[in-house]
Every structure is written in structure tokens, then in C-alpha cells.
Amino acid sequence: MNSSYRAVLLLGVAAVPLTAQSAQPDYASAMMRAHGHETPTASPAARIAPRAAVLGSEVTYGTVDGKALRGYLAQPAAATPGSPAIVLIHEWWGLNDNIRAVADRYAGEGYVVLAVDMFGRSTTLPDTAMVLYQAAMANVPLGEKNVGAAIAYLKANGATKIGAIGFCFGGHWSLRTGLVGGRDINAVVIYYGAPITDVQQLARLKAPVLGLYGALDKGIPSDSVKAMSLKITELGGRIDANFFPDANHGFANPSGASYNVPAAEIAWRKSILFFESQLR
């Protein structure tokens, strides 16, 4: 790939210049500070229906270490063989109805969407969510097998191009899905996920990246995002890292206290345009 880092100033989305990486933060504690006062109950006004008819079903998309992997598959009612596909990774609450609604919305745009389950359960309790988050991050190889099974499932079912997207915990894992998939992943969208700056890991990344971050997010320091962006471009990759000036961590989550409608709408449009450019 040609190396590029695009500075963006569009519709209130401000790009921040690259600087040195700050010390590695404690992301689990940062997520507790961001979500510890919340419960994942979406406002009906924030639930946006898919633009076209969608079919949704619970599926088993693989097996890891003898354990079945079960997720939610959303696809256009008028899907055709070879439709582009997306791996969707949940927040630290787990695979819940909010994430199923996100899957439906992307399916309404013409994508086959597999929402994976990285925890094996969901929760509405911040303390439990933190335990699930820490357990998943303590066993990265197991998680990589999980998203690898999702990629294999979508390919076996006819997907010729596959993207990855995730929010919070899932934003980090959408990037890891790009690492696992290599050339099988054609686009990665990160919503305020913890960055990866290790060059050996990032060398596996072959897809362009769209990063969507809140400039007020103290849990995902901008310096760490800039450091990741620098490493990706030094490796010849592409990343478009956007910082929304009035947005905090979780700005696109309609069930959270930081839901920011203008930022969420702009980020949604940017993600759709990005997937259109890379998957079609």
C-alpha cells in the first residue's frame, strides 16, 4: 500500500497531528470510569431502523477449543451470493440487543453482518463487564481464534470482500480482526478502541483503517492513537484517524450517557462511505 495519513477537518471532525506515544494506560480501569455509571438500555429514539428489509438469525459460526461459537447474522432480505460482509464486534457489555440492532442497520445497507460473541454471555452490570473484558484481553490468542472463525464462516458462505467494525472493546478487536485476517480483511473501522502500536503485530495488517474517536475521551489517549497511526503509515499502511471535538468515549452508543447524536451521525456516514469504497 502507499503510505498516507489524511488530516481531516470536515463537519466538525478535527484531525490531530502525530506526536510521540504516551505511557500505556490501564484500559480496563479507563473503561470502568467511562461506563461504570451506565446500563446498556437504549433510548427508543436512538434506535434507528435499517434502511431496507433485513433477516436476522442466531448462528453457530465455528468452534474453538471444543466450544461452539454463537453469534448473530443479519443480512439483507434481498441478499445475493457474494454480497460483501462485515464482522461486527461488541462493546464490553457483550453481544446484546443493541449490537444486534447495529448489525441490522449495516445489513440494511447491503452487507451480510456477523456479530460475534467474544464473551459467551452479555451483561448489564459494569462490574461483570469489567471481569469479562479483562478475561478476554488476558487471552488474546483465544480471541484471535474466535474472529478467525468468523472470517472463515463468512468466506465459506460466499463473501468475497470482508470488513471489520467494532465499538470500545470491539474497536480494539476490529483492528485485531484485520491482523488475523490479513488480506482476507479489506477494511477496518475502529470506534474508540484501544490502539495497538507493536510493529510486529501491525505488520500483519493489510487493510486500510478508519478510526473514529472522541477528542474528550480520556480512556483512549489521543497520543496512543497518533502513535498507532504513525506505525501503520511507516509500515506502508493507510489510516484515516478522526477526532470528534465535542465527543467522549462511547459517543456512538445510544445506550450510554455519552451518546452524541451529531458525532454519531457523522461517524455513521463516514463508516458507510468507507465500506462502500473498500468492499464494493
N, C-alpha and C positions, 0 to 999 in steps of 0.2 A: 504494500500500500504506500501511497505518497504520504509523507508526514504533514499533518495540518492540525492547527489548533485555531478554531474560529472564535474570535471575540464577538460577542453578541450584545446588542443594545436594541431590543425590539419589544414593543408593547410592555414596557416596564421590566423587562428581563435584562439584568445587568451582568456582564461577564467581568470576572476579577482576574487581574494579571497573575502570572505564576510566581510563586515565591518558594522558599525552602519549606520542607516538611516540618511540622511541629512534632512534639513528642506524641507517641502512640497513645490515644486516650483509652479509657475504660468504657467500651461501647455499651456493655450490659448495664452499668450504672447510669450511663447517659440516657439509655432508652427508658430506664425506670423513672428518671427525672422528667422525661418528656411525656410518658404515658401513665405514670403511677396514679394520677388522679382521674383517669379516664375509664370508661367501659365502652366496648365496641357496639354501640347501639346507634344505627344510622338514622338521621332525620329523613322522614319521607320526602321532604322537598329536595334533599340531596341525592336521592336515588334516581338516577337518570336512566330511562328505559332504552334498550337497544334500538338503533335506527331502523333495523329490519328484523323480520321474524327469526328466532333462534331456537334451536333444540338443545336441551341440556340433559346430561345423564351422568350418573356416578359410574366410574370405570376403574378397572384394575390395570395399571399401565406397566407393571413389571414386578419383579421380586428381588429383594436384596437381603442377603444372609438368611434366606428361608422365610422372610416376612413379605407378605403381599403389600404392594404399594397401591393405595387407592386415592383417586383424585376426581376432579370434576371436569368433564369435557363439554364445552359449549361450541356449537358450530352453526353456521348459517343454515336456515331451513332449506335454502337453495344451493347448498354447497356442491361443488363438482370435484371429481378426482383431481388431485394435485393442487388443491387450494393451499395458499400459504398458511403457515401455522405459527403459533406463539406458545412458548412455555411461560406460565404465569406463576410467580412465587409470592406467597402470602407474607403478611406482616408478622409481628411477634405474637399476635393473637391466634395464629394458626389458620387453617383453611376453614373459613366460616362463610356465612351467607353474604357478608359484604364483599368478600373476594369472589364468590360465585357471581355476584352482580357485576363486578368488574369484568369477569370473563365473558358474561353475556353481552356486555356493551361492546367489547372488542370483536366478539363474534358477529355482532350486528353490523360491523364494518367490513365483513367478508373474510374473517380469519377463523380457522379452527384453533380453539384455545384450550390447552390442557392446564388446569390449575392443579399443581402438585401439592402433596401433603408432606412437609418436611418434619412434622412433629408426631404424627399419628393421632392427634387429637387437637381440638381447639379449646379456648378458654375465654372467659370474660373477666378473669381476676389478674391484675397486674403482677402479683407475687408469683402466681403459677406461670404466667407468660415469661417472666424473667428466668425461671428454672428451665423452661422448655428452650428458650433462646440460648442459655448457657450450655445446655446439653448438646444442642445442635452444633454450636460453634466449637465445642470441645472434640467433636468427631467429624472433622471436615471430610475425610475420605468416605465416610458413610453417606454424607450429604451429596458428595460428588457422584457416587453410585446412583443415588436417587434421581438427580437431574439427568444423568446419563441414560437411565432407563426411560425417562420421559422423552428425550430426544429420539431414542431408538423406537419407541412406541409411535411417535408421530411419523417418522420415516417409514416404518412398516405399514402405516396406514395411508401412504401416498403423498405425504408432504415433500415438496421439492425444495422449498425455502422455509427456514425456521428462524423466528426471532425469540428473544427472551426479554421479559419485563418483570420487575418486582418492586415492592414498596418496603422501606425501612429494612428490617431483617431480609426481606425478599429482594431489596435493591442490591444488597451485597451479593445475594445468591444469584441474581440475574447476571451479574458480572462473572461469577464462578461458572454459571451455565455456559457463558461464552468461552471460558477457559477449557472446560470439559469438552465442549462440542467442537472446538477448533473451527475447521472450515465447514462443519455441518451447521454452525450458527451464523446467520447472515446479518443480524442486527441485535444490539443490546441496549435496553433502556433501563436506566437506574434512577429510581425515585429515592432520593436522600438515603442511600445505602452506605455502609461503612466502606471506605476505599481500600484497595489493595495496591501496595507500592513495591512489592517484591518483584524484581525484574525477571527472575526465573519463572515465577508464576505468570506474570503478564506476557511473557514470550509466547504462551500458548494461545493468546487472544488473536483471532483473525478477523473479527467483525468490527465494524465501526460502532461507536458508543455515543449515546445521547444521555447526558447527565442532567438531572433536574433537582435542584437543591434550594432550600430556603436560606436566604442570607442571614436570617436571625437564628438559625439552627446552631445552638451551642454544643449539641451532641455529635454533630458531624462537622468538625472544624474545616473552614474553607482552605486552610493551608494544606490539610491532608488531601483534599480533592485536587488542589493545584499540583501537589507533588505527584499524585497518580497521573494526572493529565500530562505532566512533563515526561514521566517514564514511558507512558504509552506512545507519545509522539517521538521520543528518542528511539523507540523500537520500530518506528515506521508505521504506527497505527494512527487511527483517527478518533478524536473525541471532541464533542461539542458540549462543554460544561456550562450550564446556565444557572445563575443565581437569581432568585426572585427577591427583590429588595425588601418587601413587606411581609415575607412568608417565613414561617417557622418550620420545625420538623413536623412531618405529618400533614403538610398543608393540603394534600390531595385526598385525605382520608375523611369522608363525610361523617364518620362515627367519632371523630376526635375533636378535642377542644380547639385545635389549631386549624381547623378546616378554613381555607381561604378561597372563596369562590372565584375571584378574578385570576389568581395564580393557578388554581386547579384547571380552569377552563383553558388558559393559555398553554399550560403543560400538556393537557389532553390533545389540543390541536397540534402541538409540536410532535408529540408521540405518533399521532396518526400520519402526519406528513413524513416523518422519518421512516415508519414502517412501509408506507406506500413507496418511498424511494428505494428501499433496500430489499423488499420482499416481493415486489410485483414487477 
